[in-house]
């Protein structure tokens, strides 16, 4: 394709007249959605993101976004990706979502000294989440550090490469086009200057040329429910195949309906915890459902909307609490936990309306809760109290009955727990306790 001119912006450009920008031979813009600080590691949204994306779209420009990362592990990279998805979900993104990972070369920064393998792992973790939501990914970096800091053989996305022929003039002569040995055909965008000038922007702005068309129409709305032949192996996501969702009944059905949003949630869980996610139950046909003790006659398993999962080595309450934090999640989460060891599973479905439930001892009786981090004080009753009592017993702070009643014995144990974390004489089990006991 013939190269196309564009820019990238952040809060540092201040207020922008986007109509003037669009009239100055600018065809696309990549907007900073946010960043993670290089010292404290706090994620924040770019203060001009909303104004910039709304103004650019109104002016008819093709829009992409980038996130400036200082993540030090894959969990932080996943957190960043989910932040981006939540920020852009209501906008028409037709250019890529870009991972801009910098700072690991300066000793003062929190991500200093990361290895190539660690840096690449973070890129993959970020991009997996972005791709799972249907967006195109891209990696940003300079011609100098990109081949040194990234293992590009493990990263299959197109590249946005910075190379400036001058610090004072926006030089875009093709002889300065960036080349990365072995990956020349993957450079889709060249950032050729940081000192460009464009109508509608006061001061300098980064200038770019696009050489490979990475723009798309608004991501197409796919039919969320698909039906697969039972036994047919189809790769639904990086770590899930269609056969994992097949009905467990024998000779009762031949097809497996699976909702795509359910697969996305499960892949998100797999990416977050980094260990296998096993499905006890996915789809249940009406014949098999009728033979399952305690199953609802209107079970969402029969619609292909639900799964019962076990995350290897992870307490069900941690899993349930994490799913609760996934941006945009709307469905039911059931936390099943039977004993002090945390045996049990998590039911998750994508019915569209939120509800939470805690099951203990059996899989039929449960308590409905508004959220899993409800504050527990003396006098509280219910299955959440049982979960806490069991946790306190595993920590050798409580030896009473697992009766779901927060009496004096449970209260004393909660006080011990709080004292362990520097909160003297605190008799309530609040959000901090939940985070300490069942971190997500």
N, C-alpha and C positions, 0 to 999 in steps of 0.2 A: 504494500500500500504506500501511497505518497505520504510522507511524514506530516503529522498534524500537530499544531502548536497548542500547548496548554500550560497551566500553572499549578502550583500547590501553595496553600495558604494555611495560616493559623492565626491565633490572637495577635501575633506580632505585626500583622498587616493592619490591624485596627478596623475601623468602619470601611466597608467597600461598597462602591456603586456598581452593582453587578450588571446593570444594563450597559454601562459604558465598557465594562470588561468584555462582555459578549460582543460588543461592536468593534473590538480592537483585535480581530483575528485570533481570538481565544476560543477554542472549541471544547476543552474539557478542563476540569479542576479536580484536584485531589485535596480534600479538606481534613485537617487534623481533628479527630473526634475527641482525643484525650491523650493522657500520658501517665506513666508511673514515675514519680520523682526519683532522681538518681541518688539522693541521700537517704530520705526516710522511706521511700518505697510506697508512697500513698498514691492511689489512682485518683485522678481528677479529670473532669470533662473540660475541654477547651472552652473558655468563657465566651468565645465567638462562634462556637460550632453551630448552634441553632440558627443564628442570624446568617451565617455563611451558607449553610446548606439550603435554607429556605430561599435566600436571595439568588443563589446560583441556579437552583431548579426553576425558579420563576423566570429567570433570564434565558432559559432554554439550553443551558449547558449540560453536558454529560458529567456526572458527578461520581467520584469515588472517595474513599476515606482512608486515612492512615492512623495507626496508633503508635505512639512512641513508647517503647517498652524498656524497662530496666529489670525485667523478671529474673529471678535467681534460681528458679526451678520450674518444672512443668506445671505444678499446681498454680503458680502465679500466672503463667502464660495462659492457662485455661480461664482463670479469673478475668484476665484482660479481654480474652475473646468474648466471654459472656457479657462483659461490660459493653463492648462494641456492638454486639447483636442487639442488646436492649436499647442502645442509643439510636440505631439506624433502622429499626424494624418498621417504622412508619414512613420511611422516605424511599423514593425511587432511586435506588443505587444502580447505576448502569456501568460504572467502572469498578475495578477491583477493590477489595478490602486489603490494605497493605500493612505488613508487619515491619515496622521500623525499629530495629533492635540495635541500640548503640550504648556506648559508655564503658564497655568492658576493657578498654585500653588505658583508663585513667585510675590511678590508685585511690583517689578520693571517692570514687563511685562505689555503690553497694554491689555492683555486678563485676567488679574488677577481677581479672584473673580467671574467668570462666573458661573451661576448655572448649575446643571445637565441638566435641561430642555433646556437651551440655548446652551450648548455644543452639546447635542444630536440633536437639531434642525439644527445646522451647519453641523453636519455629514450627516444628511439626505439630506439637500440642496445640498451639494457637490456630494453625491453619486447619487442623482436623475439625475443630469446632465451627469455624467459619464455613467450611465446605459443607458440613452437615446441615447448615441452614440455607444452603443453595446459592451461596455467593462465590464469586471468583476470587482467588487469592493471588497475592504478589508479594515479593520480598524486595525491600529497599536496602541499598548500601552503596558505598563508594567502590569504584573500580579497584582501589588499593586494598581495602580490608575485606571485601566480600569473599574473594577466593581464599583468603587466609583464615578468616574466622568461621566460615560456614563450610560444612561438608556438602557441597552442591550436588554430589552424586546421590544424596538421600533426599534432596528437595527438588521436586519435579515442576514447580510453578515457574511462571515467567518472572523476569527480573526488571526492576526499576533501578538503573545504575546512575550514580552521580559522578561526573568528571568535568572539571572546569578548566578550560584553556587559559582563562584569565580571572583574576580576582576583582578586577575593576570594570571589565567590559563583558557583555553577554555574547560570547563567541560561539557560533553554532556551525562552523565549517565542518563538513563531514569527515575531514581528515582527523578530527579530534574525537570521533565517535568511540565510545568505550569498548574495549575488547577484553573478554575474560576467556583465556585459553580453554577450549573444549566446550564452551557454553555460549559461543558467539550468537547462535540462533535463538537464544532465549532472552536477549535484551530487547524488551518490548518498548520501554520508555527510557529516554536519555534526559537526565536532569543536567543541562549544560551551563547553567548560571544561577547564582544566588543574588545577582545584582541587576536583574532585569527591571524594566519599567513598563507598566501597562496602564492605559487609561482607566480611571475609576479607583486606582490604588495609590495612596500617598506613600512614596518611598519605594524601597526595593522589594522585589518578589522573586521567588524561585521560578525559573523558566524551564520548560520541558518540551521535548518532541516525542510523539508516539509513532513507532515504526511498525508495530504489529497491532492490529485492531483487537483490543481487549475489551471493548465496550459491548454490552449486551442490552437487549430490551429488558424492561422490568421483568424480574424473574417470574417465569410463568407459573401460574397456580396449577400445580399438578393435582390430580385426583388423589386425595389423602388415603383412601382405602383401595387396596389392591388385593386381588385374589390369586393365590398360587395353588398349583396342584400339590396335594399332599405327597411328601417324599421328594418333591422337586427341589434341588439345591440352587438357590438364587442368593447371591451376595447382596444383602440389603444395606449394610454399612460395613465399616472397616472390620468390626469384630462380630458381626451377627449375620447368620444365614437364615433363610426362610424355614428350613426344617426344624430349627430350634423352637419355632412357634407352633408346630403341628400339634393337633389334638392328640392327647395321650391315649384316647380310646382305641380299641382294636376293631377294625371292620365296621366302624360307625359312620365314617365320612370320607370324602375324597378331596376336599378343598380346604384351604387355609386362608381366611381373610386377615389382613394385617394392616393396621393404621400406621401411616408413615411417621406421625408425630410420636407414637409409642417407641418406634425404633430410634428416633432422634434422642428421646429421653434416655433410653438404655445406653446408647453410645456415649452420651454425655456422662453418665454414671461411670461407665467403663474408663473413659478418658480421665476422669477426675481421680478415681481411686487407683488406677493403674494396675488392677488385678482382674481376673476373670469374673464375669457376671453370668451365673447359671440360671436358666429358666426352669423352675419347678413346673410351671404351667403357663402356656401362652393362650392359644385359641382352644376353646371347648365347644364342641358342637352340642346342640340341644340334647341329643341322645346320651352323650357322655356326661353332660352337665347334670342330667336327671339322676345319674348314678353316683354323683359325688356328694358325700355326706356334708350337710351344712351349706351347700352351694345355693345361692339365690336363684330363684326361677327366672329372674331378669338379669342374670350375671352379665357384666360387661365383657367377660371372657368370651361369651357367645357372639359378641359383635366384632371381635378382633381388636378391641380397644385396650385390653388389659394383659398384664403379665405378673406372675409371682416370681420374685428373684432372690437369689442368695449371692451376695458379693463376698468372695473368698476372703476369710479372715477379718471381715469387717462387721461390727455389731449392727443389727437391723436398725437401731435407733439412729446411728450415724448415717446410714443410707437414707432413711426416711427424712431426716433433718436436711440432708444435702439436696434431695429432690425438691424439697420445699423452697429452696433458695434459687432454683433454676429460673432465670428470667423468662417470663411468659408462660410458665407451666400452669395448666388449668386442668385439674382432675382430682381423683381420690388417691390418697396415700394411706395404706394400712400397715402399721408396724406390728408384726407378730414376733413376740419374744417370750420364750418359755422358761428360761432358767438363768442361773448365775453366770453361765458361760456365754450367754448371748446367742444361744441357738434359736433359730426362727427364720423368718423371711420377711420380705416387704412386698406388699401388693401395690401396684401402680397402674392407674388407668388414665386415659386422656379424654374423659367424658365432656370436658369443657367447663365444669363447675367445680369449685374447690371444696374438698372435705377431707378431714383427717380422722383416723381411728386408731385406737390402741387395743391389741388383743393379747391376752395372757391365758395360760393354762389350756385353752382350746381355741378352735378357730371359728366358733359360732357367736360367742358373747363378746361384746366389745364396748368401749367407751368412745363416744364422739368428743373430740377436742377441737378447739379453734386453731390451735397451733401446738407443736410439740414442745415448745419452750415455755409453757405455762409455769408461772411462779407457784411453788408449793410451800405452804406454811402449816403449822400445827392445826389440826382439825380437818385438813384436806383428805379426801377419799377418792379412790378410783385406781385404775390400772396404771396411770402415770406414776402414782405413788409406789406401786409394786416395782416398776422399772427402776426407780430411784433406790428403793430398799435393796434390790438385788445388786445394784452397782455398789452401794455402801458396804454390802456384805463381802463382795469380792475384794474390797479395799480394807477389810478387817476393821471396819468402824461400826458395824451393826450386826447384832446376833439375834435379833428378835424375829417375830413371825413375818412372813411375806404376806401380809393381810390387806395391803392397800389402804391402811389407815395411818395417817401421820400423827402419832401420839408422842408421848414424852421420849420414848426410846429412839424413834426416828428423828425427832427434833435434835436430840443430843448428838446423834450421828451426823446430822447436817451441820451442826455447829463445829464438829471436829473437821469435817470436810472444808468448811470455810476457813478455819484456822490454818489448815495446811497450806492454803493459798493466800495467807496474810490478812484474812478478814475475821478479826476476833469478835466473838459474841454475836455473830450473824446467824440467826435461826431460820432463815428463809433460803429455799433452793430456787435461785433465780437464773437469768440468762447466762451469767458467768459460770455458774455451776454446770449448766447443760453443756456449755462450750468446752469446759474442762473434762467432763465425763464422756461426752460423745462428740468430739471435735469433727467438723466437716472441712 
